């Protein structure tokens, strides 16, 4: 019976030490979370968030509006967004169509071979 009592006492002491270790780890984790939370934003993967003043945001918006105005001023199809449209010759279209027909023929042959 004395052996069981000493084993029980030893287990209680180990549990108390484990609880103290868990408390120490919890404090360390919360301290690190506090540091991380203050220095970086959670939306962009831990990188610091960029703080921009209202005046700077206004200037950025004004500059962007000016860029779009320049694009629109050039007219449809003439701005940086739409380039000059290229036209293929009839011979080039025939070559492309023949190549595509050959691709489909190879594909169908492979499908028939796999089904058989």
C-alpha positions as CSV (number, residue, x, y, z in Angstrom):
1,X,0.0,0.0,0.0
2,X,2.9,2.3,0.7
3,X,4.2,1.8,-2.8
4,X,0.9,2.9,-4.3
5,X,0.8,6.0,-2.1
6,X,4.3,7.0,-3.2
7,X,3.5,6.3,-6.8
8,X,0.4,8.4,-6.5
9,X,2.3,11.2,-4.8
10,X,5.0,11.1,-7.6
11,X,2.3,11.3,-10.3
12,X,0.7,14.3,-8.7
13,X,4.1,16.1,-8.5
14,X,4.7,15.3,-12.2
15,X,1.2,16.6,-13.1
16,X,1.9,19.8,-11.1
17,X,5.2,20.3,-13.0
18,X,3.5,19.7,-16.3
19,X,0.8,22.3,-15.5
20,X,3.5,24.8,-14.7
21,X,5.2,24.0,-18.0
22,X,1.9,24.5,-19.9
23,X,1.4,27.8,-18.1
24,X,4.9,28.9,-19.1
25,X,4.3,27.9,-22.7
26,X,1.0,29.7,-22.8
27,X,2.6,32.9,-21.5
28,X,5.3,32.6,-24.2
29,X,2.8,32.0,-26.9
30,X,0.6,35.0,-25.9
31,X,3.7,37.2,-25.7
32,X,4.7,36.2,-29.2
33,X,1.2,36.7,-30.5
34,X,1.1,40.2,-29.1
35,X,4.3,41.1,-30.9
36,X,3.1,39.6,-34.2
37,X,-0.3,41.3,-33.9
38,X,1.2,44.7,-33.4
39,X,3.8,44.6,-36.1
40,X,1.9,43.1,-39.0
41,X,-1.5,42.9,-40.6
42,X,-3.3,39.6,-40.6
43,X,-4.8,40.1,-44.2
44,X,-1.5,40.0,-46.1
45,X,0.3,37.0,-44.7
46,X,2.3,38.6,-41.9
47,X,3.8,41.5,-43.8
48,X,3.4,45.0,-42.2
49,X,0.4,46.9,-43.5
50,X,0.9,50.1,-45.5
51,X,-0.4,53.1,-43.8
52,X,-1.4,55.9,-46.2
53,X,-2.7,59.3,-45.2
54,X,-6.0,60.6,-46.5
55,X,-4.2,63.3,-48.5
56,X,-2.0,60.7,-50.1
57,X,-5.0,58.5,-51.0
58,X,-6.6,61.6,-52.7
59,X,-3.5,62.2,-54.7
60,X,-3.3,58.6,-55.8
61,X,-7.0,58.6,-56.8
62,X,-6.5,61.8,-58.7
63,X,-3.5,60.4,-60.6
64,X,-5.4,57.3,-61.5
65,X,-8.4,59.3,-62.7
66,X,-6.0,61.3,-64.9
67,X,-4.4,58.1,-66.3
68,X,-7.8,56.7,-67.3
69,X,-8.8,60.1,-68.8
70,X,-5.8,59.9,-71.1
71,X,-6.7,56.4,-72.2
72,X,-10.3,57.4,-72.9
73,X,-9.2,60.6,-74.7
74,X,-7.4,58.5,-77.3
75,X,-10.8,56.9,-78.2
76,X,-11.9,53.3,-78.5
77,X,-9.4,50.9,-80.0
78,X,-6.6,53.5,-79.9
79,X,-5.6,53.4,-76.2
80,X,-3.1,51.3,-74.4
81,X,-5.8,48.7,-73.7
82,X,-6.8,47.8,-77.2
83,X,-4.0,47.3,-79.7
84,X,-4.2,47.3,-83.5
85,X,-6.1,44.3,-84.8
86,X,-4.2,42.0,-87.1
87,X,-6.0,40.3,-90.0
88,X,-4.9,36.8,-91.2
89,X,-4.7,36.0,-94.9
90,X,-7.0,33.3,-96.3
91,X,-4.0,31.0,-96.8
92,X,-3.0,31.4,-93.2
93,X,-6.6,30.6,-92.1
94,X,-6.6,27.5,-94.3
95,X,-3.2,26.3,-92.8
96,X,-4.5,26.8,-89.2
97,X,-7.8,25.0,-90.1
98,X,-5.9,22.1,-91.6
99,X,-3.6,21.8,-88.6
100,X,-6.6,21.8,-86.3
101,X,-8.3,19.1,-88.3
102,X,-5.1,17.0,-88.1
103,X,-5.1,17.4,-84.3
104,X,-8.7,16.3,-84.0
105,X,-8.0,13.3,-86.2
106,X,-5.1,12.2,-84.0
107,X,-7.3,12.8,-80.9
108,X,-10.1,10.7,-82.3
109,X,-7.7,7.9,-83.3
110,X,-6.3,7.8,-79.8
111,X,-9.8,7.6,-78.3
112,X,-10.8,4.7,-80.6
113,X,-7.6,2.9,-79.8
114,X,-8.2,3.3,-76.1
115,X,-11.8,2.1,-76.4
116,X,-10.8,-1.0,-78.3
